[in-house]
């Protein structure tokens, strides 16, 4: 999935599995369930949801561009 497709999936609430341009693996297994992120060899629920998660992804992209 592209970053735009992942952002659309986050907003839609439907299940998805994708890798962002930064290499972060994100997934939602149930409609409107939590979004999981790959961390230390396991999928863990992210504390951020919806627009907060989109902000987090955008901020991470900007940090990569800066550094």
ChimeraX attribute file (.defattr): number of C-alpha atoms within 10 A of each C-alpha:
attribute: neighborCount
match mode: 1-to-1
recipient: residues
	/A:1	13
	/A:2	11
	/A:3	15
	/A:4	11
	/A:5	13
	/A:6	19
	/A:7	18
	/A:8	13
	/A:9	19
	/A:10	23
	/A:11	15
	/A:12	12
	/A:13	16
	/A:14	14
	/A:15	16
	/A:16	17
	/A:17	15
	/A:18	18
	/A:19	16
	/A:20	17
	/A:21	13
	/A:22	11
	/A:23	9
	/A:24	12
	/A:25	15
	/A:26	20
	/A:27	22
	/A:28	20
	/A:29	13
	/A:30	12
	/A:31	11
	/A:32	14
	/A:33	14
	/A:34	20
	/A:35	24
	/A:36	20
	/A:37	20
	/A:38	16
	/A:39	11
	/A:40	7
	/A:41	6
	/A:42	9
	/A:43	14
	/A:44	15
	/A:45	17
	/A:46	13
	/A:47	11
	/A:48	14
	/A:49	17
	/A:50	16
	/A:51	12
	/A:52	11
	/A:53	17
	/A:54	17
	/A:55	13
	/A:56	13
	/A:57	18
	/A:58	14
	/A:59	12
	/A:60	13
	/A:61	14
	/A:62	11
	/A:63	10
	/A:64	10
	/A:65	8
	/A:66	7
	/A:67	5
